[in-house]
Amino acid sequence: MPVREPRQVETDMSGQQFKYGGQAVLEGVMMRGRHQATVVVRRPDGSFARLDMPVPPRAARWQRLPLLRGFAALAEAFTIGRKALDFSATVVAADEEEQLHPWLQGLIFIVTIAVAVGLFVVMPSLVANFIGQLGAPILLREVIEALINLAMVIAYIVAIGRIPDINRVFGYHGAEHKVINAYEAGLPLTVESVRQCSRIHPRCGTSFLLAVALIGFLIFLSVAGLPVWQRIIARIVLIPLVAAVAFEVQQLAANHYHRPWVRWLLAPTLAAQYLTTREPNDDMIATAIAAFEAVLHADQHAQAQPVQVTANVTGLVDTQPTM
C-alpha cells in the first residue's frame, strides 16, 4: 500500500532527517532503515519474496566517533548486503529449479574477493612498479597506478553491464535511487511520482568507489617508498582506513549537497552513476517501493521483527504483509 502524504519523517538523534540507504540485488532491492533492512525480490509471476532483517542499534560510543563510525557502518552494510544478495540468489535459483548451497555461495564470495584484490590492487601495482623501474619518479608511478586502477574499475563496470542479468540489477539500482530521492523530496511513494525522480544520488556506492580511489591515492603515498610486495601488502592493510575516510567525506558532501560548489565537486562521481544505474521499469519501481515501505513502517513503529520469507524455496515460508 503506497505511503501517502502527510507522513512522519524519520530523524536521527541530532534532529536531522534519517538517511535511508539501499542496494540492488538480483531481481529486487534491499532497503535499510533505522531499525530494519528489507529485501524484496520479484518472482517471474509478479509476486514478491521478502526478507526482513533487524538492524542492531549502534549503542557503543565508539560507533559514533569519526572514522570509527565509518568502520561500523561499512561492516554493517557489508554484512546486510551479503545476506540480501544471498537471499535474492536463493529466490532466483529456486525459480530456476536450481538451489545455491551455502558452501557454494561462500566459495563464490571468496573467489570474488581474491579476483578483486588481484585485479584492482596487485596487477596495477606490478605494472606501475615496472614503469618505475624504467626510471619514472615515485609520484608519477603512483599517478600511473591510480589511473590504471580507475580505468580497470570503469572497464569492469562497463563490461558486466552488458550481461543481461546485471543490466537488470542496474535497473533496480536506478529504482532504489528514485525511491529514496522521492522520499527525501517529500513526494508520495507511488510509481507515477517516483518515476519522475532522478536515478542519481549523492550517497551512491558507485560514487563511494571513486572517492575510495581518490583518497586511496593520497593515503597510499605514505607507503610509496616501500618495495613492491611490501607496498602491495600495506595497501591491502590500509583499505579499511581508506574506506572509512571515504565514508566520512561522502557523508559530509551529501550533507552539503545543496551547495552549488559541492555539487560541482561531486559532478564526476555523480556522472559515474550513469554506468551502474538504468532507467527502471514500473515493476522495478514498485519492487523498490515495497521494500522501502517495509523499513519506513518499521521505523515509524520502532519495532523490527525478524521475518523469513518466500514460497517455493526449501526451508522458507511466506510472511504476512506488514501493512
Protein Blocks (a to p, Z undefined) as FASTA:
>chain_A
ZZdddddddddfkopacdddddddehiacdddfkbccdddddfkopacdddddddddfbf
klmgghjlmmmmmmmmmmmmmmmmmmmmmmmmmmnopacdfklmmmmmmmmmmmmmmmmm
mmmmmmmmmmmmnopafklmmmmmmmmmmmmmmmmmmmmmmpmklmmmmmmmmmmmmmmm
mmmnopacdfklmmmpcfbdfkbfklmmmmmmmmmmmmmmmmmmpcfklmmmmmmmmmmm
mmmmmmmmmmmmmmmmmpmklmmmmmmmmmmmmmmgccddfklmmmmmmmmmmmmmmmmn
opacdddedehiahiacdddfZZ
